[in-house]
Amino acid sequence: MKKIVAIFGSPRADGNSDILLNHAIQGAVSDGVEVQKIVVRDLHIAPCNSCGGCFEKGVCVIRDDMQQLYSFFVEADGIIIASPIYFMGVSAQLKALIDRCQAFWARKYILHLPVREGARTANGFFIATAARSSGEELFTGAIKTMKAFFHVLDTKYVGDLLCCGLEEKGMVSTKRHLLEKAFDAGKQLLIW
């Protein structure tokens, strides 16, 4: 069975990015895909301390909840990440998770070891929400971060759903076209 990892990066439950991610999950499940949802705020993830420990074996030496996530990333056929935009970037919780994937970078570029078995790649999709009502530049920093993260995981950045003007919590529930786009993204992620 195909697998998707859905990473929810907001510190707030039931907000706009959560609603959109849940619709993407529904789309994937409707196509018979197994989905593992990771709620980052519920995990204990220490920041990368730049110790260089991962340069030895391509494995992070910090012992916390990240240890249970590493295998999900490399076994997934697809990864969907949802985050609100804070100061032109992803949430602090999500950024800590991304930074701890330095172990994959070390594995790939220092040790020249495969991140995934064989030449297999995955597909990645990014959902971002912002309160401000306009400006594509709102998402530029977050998109660069997501593309770099996906690249290290041998995951193709196949697209994104960038939603601005969502000031109120849950406001996206009234935006049918955005809910449908999220559902379709989940349904189509593995065929792009």
N, C-alpha and C positions, 0 to 999 in steps of 0.2 A: 504494500500500500504506500502511496506517495505521502510525504510528510511536509507540512509547513510549520515553521516556528513563527508565532505572532508575538512581537515584543511590544508591550505597552509601557511607554516611557514617562507618562505623566505622574506627578506626585498627587494628583487629584482623581478620585474615582468618579465615574459616571459623567465625566465632562465630554466635550466635543470630540477629542481625539479617541477617547474610549468608545464612544458611540460609533464612530466611523470604523474603528478597528473591529468592533463586534460585527458590523455589517460585512466587512471583508471576510471575517471568519465564517460567517453564515454562507457567503458565496462559495468559499472553498469547500465547506462541509457539504453543500448541496451538490457538489461535483464528486463526492466520495473521497475527499482528501482528509487525512488525519491531521488535526491541528493541535499543537502544544502552545498554549498561551502563557507567556511569562509576564508577570506584573512586577516590574522592577522595584517599585516603591516598597513591596512586601519583602524584599530580600536584603540581606546584609552584604553589601559590596563595598569593600574598601577601595580607595583610589589607588591607581598604579603609583608605586613609590620609586619608580625608575632605578630599581636595584640591579637590573641586568641579570637577575636569576634565570629568566627565561632564555637567555642566550646560550645556556648550557645544554638544555634538552628540548627547548621549545614548549616548556610547561611553566605556568605561573607558580611561583613558590608561596604566594599568599594563600592561606587556607580560609575560605569563607564560602558564601553561597555561589560564587562564580564557578567553583569546581563542578557543580552539578549541571552547569549550562554549556560548558565547552562542547560536549559531545552532541548536544542538540543542534548547535550551529553547523557542525561539519556533516551531520547525518541528514540534515534537512534538504529537501528538493527545492524549497522556497522559503524566503524570509520576508515577512512584512513587519515594518517598524512604524509605530505611531508615536508622535510627540507633539506637544505644544511648542511654540517658538518663544524662547526667552532671550532677549538681547541678541537677536539674529541667529541664535543657535538652538540646539536641542536642549532638553531639560538636563539639569545637573545629574540626576539619577541615571538617565540614559547615557550621558557622557562618561560617567564612571564605568559603566558596563563596557562601553566601546573602548575606553582606554585600557581596560584590563585584557582586551584582546591583543595587546602588544605581544603576547605569547605566540599568537598565530603569525604575526609579522616576523618575529624572531625565527620561528620555524621555517617560514618561507624564504626570507632574505638573508638570514645569518647562517642557518644550518642547511639551507637548500633542500628541505624535506617537503613532501607534499602536505597540504592542508587537508585535502580530501583524498580518499582512496581512488586510484586511477586518475583519469583526466576529467572526472565528473565535475560539472559546475551546477550551481543553483541559480534561481531567479530571485531578484530582490525588488521590493516595492516600498516606497516611503509615503506615509500619510502625515501631513503637518497641518496644524491649526494655529491661527493667530487672531488676536483681538483687533489689531489695526485693520482698517477697511481697504487699504490699497497698498500696492507696491510689490512688484516681483522681487525686488532686492531684499525684502523681508526674509526670504527663504534661501538666499544664495549661500550663506555660511553653513546652514544646516545641510543643504544638498551636497556641498563639498565634503562635509564630514561623512555623510551617508555613503557617498560614492567611494571614498577611501576605505571605509569599513567593509563595504561589500567587496571591493577589490581584493583586500587581504584575505577574505573568506572564499575567494574564487566564486563569487556570486555576481551575476550580471545585473546591473541596475536597469530594470526594464521600464520603470516609470514612477510617477508620483501623483499624489492628489494633494494639491496645495490650496488650503482653504483660509481665506482671510475674512475679516468682518464678523468674527464669531465672538463677540464681547461677553455674552452671557453664557453661563454654564448650561449645557444641554441645548443651546440654540440651534445646533445643526439638525436636531430632530425635526425641525420645520422646513428643512432644505432637502426636499425629496430627490432632487437631481444629484446632490452630493452623496446621499445615502445609496442611491442606485450605482453611482460611479464606484463607491467603495465595495459594494457587493460584487459588481462586475470585475473589479481588480482581483478580488479573492478567487473568483470563479476562473479567471483567465491566467492567473499568475504562472502556472506551470506549463502553459501552452505558448507563451510569448516567445 
